[in-house]
Amino acid sequence: MKVLNQNPLNFFSKLFNFQLNLLNLLFYFLLFGGGLTLGMVLSFYMKDFSFSLQLAQFSFSTSTSASNPHNLMPNVKAVQPNESFRPPRIGLKEYLKPPEVFHDMDDVELLWRASMSPRISEYPFPRVPKVAFLFLVKGPVLLAPLWEKFFKGHQGLYSIYVHSNPSYNGSHPETPVFHGRRIPSQEVEWGNVNMIEAERRLLANALLDISNERFVLLSESCIPLHNFSAVYNYVIRSNETFVQVYDDPSSVGRGRYSFNMYPQVWLNQWRKGSQWFEMDRSLAIEVVSDRKYFPVFQSYCKGSCYADEHYLPTFVNMKFGKKNSNRSLTWVDWSRGGPHPAKFTRTDVTVDVLNSLRNGTSCIYNGRVSNVCYLFARKFGPETLERLLKFAPKLMGFNR
């Protein structure tokens, strides 16, 4: 056989090498297995030791806290949190802050933002209600010096917003209370539906200030008939709104109705009235949010329809008539006839005339008869300013 024919010394040498390699392999295997076993044992031991140490620390901390209410070890000063640090409170500050009067929102964005209102009626912060005075003018507020005396000393109780023709370049010097109060404006034409667009734009800007509670629309020819405190208390305490509403069956009333407005607006719902309103916050939100009736007026109340005389009276009568007084707070003289009220000239401004406007009529206010029915009057030209400034401080109790 081939194996038997080999040299015996070579055979035993190879056998010895094989056995030696096998022993080395067995040694490495035992070494690896022993190391693995030792690692596992040490790992379990360290986990058990860590848990025991944490338990001992917890027990010590508990016993120390029970014996020492200040949790202080002898000769060791505990680390206390920095009590002087307080994170800055944001709260409603940013939400309540109205944007700048002159902003870059378009009408769609503006009306959307102004239409928001909280469902919870109670305010979670101190709120002083303000009256928003909305001036719809062609250019400057020409009777501004009179209004300056009216507003003087009553900061924080009013807001002012001015909608003037965008072509007006601001060349007339502004008095302090009107400075910087012009809102982004659009073209306005007398009797056109864009007059209502301007009124909604004024209301929307004023609604962005959560403190504004009542809203008065005025023109450049309007004057106050009472001092600020009287006007403020009259509107803030009123439980009604003041939008003039009446049914006029003549050609200048129902005769302006377009049957294209049906079925949103019926002929027997059509009303007329003065555009110079006073309303509360809830009604103002409804006006800027109206996407059912106002588009009908935009489409069909044009030209001789005179939307400014019909939209608000019709809308308020249809939806909010129960809380409306159906009268305006702005006196105007229609006794001379014609499409426009009579204008006051310089010589028309006397103490007797102003007193008759202030207290010469009777009306119902909060369910009671009152002789204070008008808070404002129009149309007063710039030539009347000198005499108004002469009589107003004493007659109306303005701040001098």
Buried (B, 14 or more C-beta within 10 A) or exposed (E): EEEEEEEEEEEEEEEEEEEEEEEEEEEEEEEEEEEEEEEEEEEEEEEEEEEEEEEEEEEEEEEEEEEEEEEEEEEEEEEEEEEEEEEEEEEEEEEEEBEEBEBEBEBEEBBEBBBEBEEEEEEEEEEEBBBBBBBBBBBBBBBBBBBBBBBBEBEEBBBBBBBBBEEBEEEEEBBEBBEEBBBBBEEBEEBBBBBBBBBBBBBBBBBBBBBBBBBBBBBBBBBBBBBBEBBBEBBBEBEBBBBBBEBBEEEEBBEBBBEEBEEBBEEEBBBBBBBBBBBBBEBBBBBBBBEEBBEBBBEBBBEEBBBBBBBBBBBBBBBBBEBBBBBBBBBBBEEEEEEEBBBBEBEBBEEEBBEEBBBBEEBEBEEEEEEBBBBBBBBBBEBBBEBBBEBBBEBBEBEE
